[in-house]
Amino acid sequence: MKILHIISSGGMYGAEAVILNMSRTLNESSHSSILGVFSNSANPNLQLHAAATAQGIESHLISCTGQIDRTVPSSIRELAAHTNADIVHAHGYKADIYCYFALRTSDVPLVSTCHTWYDNDLTVSLYGAADRFILRNYAAVVAVSEDVRQRLLKAGVRKDEVHIVRNGIDLRPFDNATPSLREISSPANSPIVGLIGRLATEKGVDIFLRAAARVLAELPATKFVVIGEGPDREQLELLIDELQIRKNVFMLGRRDDMPGVYASLDIMVSASRHEGLPMAILEGMASSRPVVATAVGAVPDVIADGRTGVLVPSENVEALAAKIVTLLNDQTQRDSLGVAAKKLIEKEFSAARMTADYLHIYDQAIMTKEQYAAGAISSAISQGKTK
């Protein structure tokens, strides 16, 4: 089976990691995965295309100029035909909408993964609403959490077309990785607490920084790192100065050595206000890191509080800071949580398991499309006989 993934990428984040993990697993089997990545004129974000190409995964750029580019549907049709795709798998509202208009009369089934929606402003809310309307016409729609599934059902997507597939990761890069940030903790061998995520409101980086200030009041040698880029960087830099924690906080941007980054952390934090199932949490747990995370989206499905990690309420600076301090003062608990976290990821959140779930959905989507086509032909023949 040939699967063509289409995405308008905003950088190397959760959806991109899912695509790469699945592509590697598919290409190591009898199936094949191909990427179509939007090259947006205003903000190309071609890191996924570059990463896929470097890993030997076939990837094509889809030129897109402006908010609406009427050439994109034909580009997608041509790419689907050129690659002889059996399935076109869209990721994100932009890909969903363009793929629908490109292939709505095609024999190629459309599948979408809804990683999540962040309705932070009116424009994004409208895009999300349009996306959920379009998805009613897809052969199958995948939600990464129950929250996303419920939003799809509320929007009118048929229950039998909505599936939940938990994200999965390739565990190999995170086994025995060499720490790459330890120079930050020198010369005092200070503990490092890290957050990995897009610098945007939904990720709660501001909450993390405010919690960092409270932790530093008790444990002043602690270092804090933030990995990622995004639209809120400038205001977050201003907040660091306002909190007077500049010498202990490192905004490291996007990194290409993530296994080494995770291996460097004494504690990993996810302070999100809204989430699906963050890949960063899964990767941190696969690296045997103790994770402190807000109990949002599908996070409680993977973190059992006190057993495989620690949960705190969202937007609660005091609770987040208190849990970080507790763990920093208890090496034994950190080690225990890290070991349990890795065991859980190995058992339930592997890329192999995720890919097997998707292959089952692809098979169903192809069967549904074939049955629909057969029904349409039968109806046309029947109508012809009655004339």
Disulfide bonds with the S-S distance in Angstrom:
none
